[in-house]
């Protein structure tokens, strides 16, 4: 069986999609040596680099350049597009069967809030119904696909994703990690992540304000905050450590020096930081919306995404109650085992085989 995974342009800067593709390629290349596992990653050409507007450059790249680069590829059995924004590639894939993964439909869910009508994105999603199967990473996203597109329900397969094996509970030298990132080791450390509006960092900082009034020994570590100026009140700046960009493998160490992952997200297609934290045995406090309950099960303390008082109470309770802390840490590790990499990849390969068998009969 010849399998080809279709990746994004590097210039898309969609790391979660790239990581998903890389996990598929790496694991299957190592574990399924009887198959021919390959991938295609498009490249910008000279003409695209002359387009000064990045938005228009990437539109040209996605809808004109990418199709032109793949339509003459040798035929293969399985084509799998790893990012739903490239659904428009369907007619140009030279394969017997065509699959695509949909991670989330945030631009459509928040269309009114963003005051944008993503016409090109909708065009790509209009192709979902044509694919052999549409993989998605949560029941919540499956429901969104049904709600926002005309893709038949029976074509959608939920296969909740896994994470890299360096997210684990093996011990580290915490002093060295704290020294490397200039993080005080003697403080209680609450970890938050991301910079997009739906990560709800505004609420996180309001919770921090209440926390510091209860315990001045608490700090917030904000990873993946980017270089954008974040509106942190002056009286909170001594309580916040920003790590805008950090190597993926190092993120595991940041979880391990933290006491709690605080994830007050408004909406998620999956919520990868939750799985990463649980795999490291870190207690989680998070919102109770979208896909988050599917991911954490009973391993987290949840509340509404705008409930500042409840978030504050949950965090303080975990920090002050050693028995609760250890219970949630153990529940995190147990819950993380559900997202087994072998099961994840075997399920995908099984579907490839089943669908290929149907057309070969």
C-alpha positions in Angstrom: 0.0 0.0 0.0 1.4 3.4 -1.0 0.4 6.2 1.4 1.2 9.8 0.8 0.6 12.5 3.4 0.0 16.1 2.2 1.5 18.7 4.5 1.1 22.5 4.7 3.4 25.2 3.3 6.0 26.0 6.0 4.9 29.6 5.7 1.4 28.7 6.9 2.8 28.7 10.5 0.2 26.1 11.7 2.4 24.1 14.1 -0.3 21.9 15.5 -1.2 20.7 12.0 2.5 20.1 11.2 2.9 18.1 14.4 -0.1 16.0 13.5 1.3 15.2 10.1 4.8 14.5 11.4 3.4 12.1 14.0 1.6 10.1 11.3 4.6 10.0 9.0 7.2 9.2 11.7 5.2 6.4 13.4 4.0 4.7 10.3 7.4 4.8 8.6 8.8 3.1 11.6 6.0 0.6 12.4 4.5 -0.2 9.0 7.6 -1.0 7.0 5.6 -3.2 4.5 3.9 0.0 3.3 5.4 2.8 1.3 4.9 5.8 3.5 5.7 9.1 1.8 4.7 12.8 2.1 4.5 15.9 0.0 5.2 19.4 1.3 4.6 22.3 -1.1 7.1 25.1 -1.6 6.6 28.7 -2.5 7.9 29.7 -6.0 9.6 32.8 -7.1 6.3 34.4 -8.3 4.6 33.9 -4.9 7.5 35.6 -3.2 6.8 38.7 -5.2 3.4 39.1 -3.6 4.0 41.5 -0.7 0.7 40.8 1.2 1.2 37.6 3.2 -2.6 37.0 3.1 -2.8 37.1 -0.7 0.5 35.2 -1.0 -0.9 32.3 0.9 -4.2 32.4 -1.0 -2.2 32.1 -4.2 -0.2 29.3 -2.7 -3.1 27.3 -1.4 -5.5 27.6 -4.3 -3.2 27.9 -7.4 0.4 26.9 -6.5 -0.3 23.8 -4.4 -2.7 22.2 -7.0 -0.2 22.8 -9.8 2.6 21.1 -7.8 0.7 17.8 -7.0 -1.4 17.0 -10.1 1.5 15.3 -11.9 2.6 13.2 -8.9 2.8 9.4 -9.5 -0.4 7.5 -8.6 -0.6 6.2 -5.1 -3.2 4.2 -3.1 -3.9 6.6 -0.2 -3.8 10.4 -0.2 -4.3 12.0 3.2 -4.5 15.7 3.5 -3.5 16.6 7.1 -5.1 20.0 7.3 -8.7 20.7 6.4 -7.9 24.1 4.9 -6.6 22.2 1.9 -9.8 20.4 1.0 -9.7 22.3 -2.3 -6.9 19.8 -3.4 -9.4 17.0 -3.8 -9.6 17.1 -7.6 -5.9 17.2 -8.1 -4.9 14.2 -5.9 -3.7 11.3 -8.0 -4.7 8.5 -5.7 -7.2 5.7 -5.5 -8.6 6.9 -2.2 -8.6 10.3 -0.6 -8.8 11.2 3.1 -8.6 14.4 5.0 -8.4 15.4 8.7 -10.5 18.2 10.1 -9.1 19.6 13.3 -11.6 22.4 14.1 -14.0 24.8 12.4 -13.2 27.8 14.6 -13.5 30.4 11.7 -17.1 29.2 11.2 -18.0 28.8 14.8 -16.8 32.4 15.5 -17.7 33.9 12.2 -20.0 36.6 13.8 -17.5 37.4 16.5 -14.6 37.8 14.0 -16.9 39.6 11.6 -15.4 37.7 8.7 -17.0 35.5 6.0 -14.3 32.9 5.2 -15.4 32.2 1.6 -12.3 30.4 0.5 -12.3 28.3 3.7 -15.9 27.4 3.0 -15.0 26.4 -0.5 -12.3 24.0 0.8 -14.8 22.6 3.3 -17.4 22.1 0.5 -15.1 19.3 -0.8 -15.4 17.2 2.4 -18.4 15.3 1.1 -16.2 14.0 -1.8 -13.5 12.4 0.2 -13.5 8.7 1.0 -13.4 9.4 4.7 -13.1 12.5 6.8 -11.1 12.0 10.0 -11.7 14.3 12.9 -10.2 14.5 16.4 -13.2 14.8 18.6 -17.0 14.2 18.7 -17.4 18.0 19.1 -15.7 18.7 15.8 -17.7 15.9 14.2 -20.8 17.7 15.3 -19.5 21.0 13.9 -18.7 19.4 10.5 -22.3 18.2 10.4 -23.6 21.6 11.5 -21.5 23.7 9.1 -21.0 21.6 6.0 -22.9 19.2 3.8 -20.6 16.3 4.5 -22.6 13.1 5.2 -22.4 11.9 8.8 -21.5 8.4 7.8 -18.2 9.6 6.1 -16.9 11.1 9.4 -14.6 9.0 11.6 -13.6 10.3 15.0 -10.0 9.2 15.9 -8.9 11.3 18.9 -5.2 12.2 18.4 -2.2 11.3 20.5 0.9 13.2 21.4 4.7 12.7 21.3 6.3 10.2 23.6 8.5 12.9 25.3 5.4 14.0 27.1 5.7 11.6 30.0 6.1 11.5 33.8 9.8 10.6 33.8 11.7 12.7 36.5 13.7 15.8 35.5 16.1 18.1 37.4 13.7 20.9 38.1 16.3 23.3 39.3 18.2 23.2 36.0 15.0 23.8 34.0 14.0 26.8 36.2 17.5 28.2 35.9 17.5 27.9 32.1 14.3 29.9 31.8 14.9 32.2 34.7 11.9 30.8 36.6 11.9 30.9 40.4 11.8 27.3 41.7 10.3 28.2 45.1 7.0 29.7 43.6 3.8 27.9 42.9 3.6 27.8 39.1 0.4 27.9 37.1 0.8 27.2 33.4 -1.3 28.7 30.6 -0.7 28.5 26.8 -1.5 30.1 23.5 -2.3 33.6 22.2 -5.4 33.3 20.1 -8.6 35.0 21.5 -10.3 31.7 22.2 -7.5 30.7 24.6 -9.2 33.2 26.9 -6.1 34.6 28.4 -7.9 37.7 29.6 -9.8 35.5 32.1 -6.5 33.7 33.0 -5.0 37.1 34.0 -8.1 38.0 36.0 -7.8 34.7 37.9 -4.2 35.5 38.5 -5.2 38.8 40.1 -7.4 37.0 42.6 -4.8 34.3 43.2 -2.1 36.8 44.1 -4.4 38.4 46.7 -4.8 35.0 48.3 -1.2 33.7 47.9 1.6 36.0 46.8 3.8 32.9 46.2 1.9 32.1 42.9 3.2 33.0 39.5 1.9 32.4 36.0 4.0 30.9 33.2 2.6 31.8 29.8 4.0 29.6 27.0 3.3 30.2 23.3 2.4 33.8 23.9 4.1 35.0 20.8 5.8 38.4 20.4 2.6 40.4 20.5 2.1 42.8 23.3 -0.1 41.2 25.8 -2.1 43.6 28.0 -0.7 42.6 31.4 -1.5 45.2 34.2 1.6 46.6 35.7 0.7 45.2 39.2 0.7 41.7 37.7 4.0 41.8 35.7 6.1 40.5 38.6 3.8 37.5 38.7 4.0 36.5 35.0 6.8 34.8 33.1 6.3 34.8 29.3 8.0 32.1 27.2 6.9 33.3 23.7 8.6 30.6 21.7 10.0 27.3 23.0 11.1 24.1 21.4 8.4 21.4 21.4 10.6 18.9 23.3 11.3 21.5 26.0 7.6 22.1 26.6 7.5 18.8 28.4 10.0 20.1 31.0 7.9 23.3 31.5 4.9 21.1 32.3 7.0 19.2 34.8 8.1 22.2 36.7 4.5 23.5 36.9 2.0 22.7 39.6 -1.2 23.1 37.4 -2.2 23.5 33.8 -4.8 26.2 33.7 -6.8 26.0 30.4 -9.8 28.4 30.5 -10.4 28.1 26.7 -13.6 29.4 25.1 -13.5 26.7 22.4 -11.2 23.8 21.2 -11.3 21.3 18.4 -9.3 19.0 20.8 -7.1 20.8 23.3 -3.6 19.3 22.9 -2.1 21.0 25.9 -4.5 19.1 28.1 -3.2 15.7 26.8 0.4 16.9 27.0 -0.1 18.0 30.7 -1.9 14.8 31.6 0.8 12.7 30.0 3.3 14.5 32.4 1.1 13.8 35.4 0.1 17.4 35.9 -3.3 18.3 37.5 -5.6 20.3 35.1 -8.1 23.1 35.7 -10.1 23.9 32.6 -13.3 25.0 30.9 -16.2 22.6 30.4 -17.1 23.4 26.8 -16.5 22.1 23.3 -14.2 19.1 23.2 -12.5 19.6 26.6 -14.7 17.2 28.6 -14.0 14.5 26.0 -10.3 14.9 26.5 -10.0 15.2 30.3 -12.9 13.0 31.4 -12.9 13.0 35.2 -9.2 13.9 35.5 -9.7 17.7 35.8 -11.6 20.3 37.7 -13.9 22.1 35.2 -16.2 25.1 35.2 -17.6 27.7 32.8 -15.0 29.5 30.8 -15.9 32.9 32.3 -16.3 31.7 36.0 -13.3 33.5 37.5 -14.4 32.7 41.1 -14.7 29.0 40.4 -11.4 28.8 38.5 -9.7 30.6 41.5 -11.3 28.3 44.0 -10.3 25.2 42.1 -6.7 26.3 41.7 -6.4 27.2 45.4 -8.0 23.9 46.5 -5.5 21.9 44.4 -2.5 23.8 45.8 -3.7 23.6 49.4 -4.9 20.0 49.4 -2.0 17.5 48.8 -4.4 14.6 48.7 -6.5 16.2 46.0 -3.3 17.2 44.1 -2.0 13.7 44.1 -5.4 12.3 43.2 -5.7 14.6 40.1 -2.1 13.9 39.1 -2.8 10.1 39.1 -6.0 10.6 37.2 -4.2 12.7 34.6 -1.7 9.8 34.0 -4.5 7.3 33.9 -6.6 9.4 31.5 -3.6 10.0 29.2 -3.2 6.3 28.6 -6.5 6.2 26.7 -4.9 8.2 23.9 -2.6 5.4 23.0 -0.4 6.0 19.9 -0.5 2.4 18.7 -4.3 2.4 18.8 -4.5 5.8 17.1 -2.3 4.7 14.1 -3.7 1.2 13.9 -7.2 2.7 13.6 -6.2 4.9 10.7 -4.4 2.1 8.9 -7.3 -0.2 9.5 -9.7 2.2 7.8 -7.2 2.6 4.8 -7.2 -1.1 4.4 -11.0 -1.5 4.7 -11.7 1.2 2.1 -9.0 0.0 -0.3 -10.4 -3.5 -0.1 -13.9 -2.2 -1.1 -12.6 -0.9 -4.4 -10.4 -3.9 -5.1 -13.3 -6.4 -4.8 
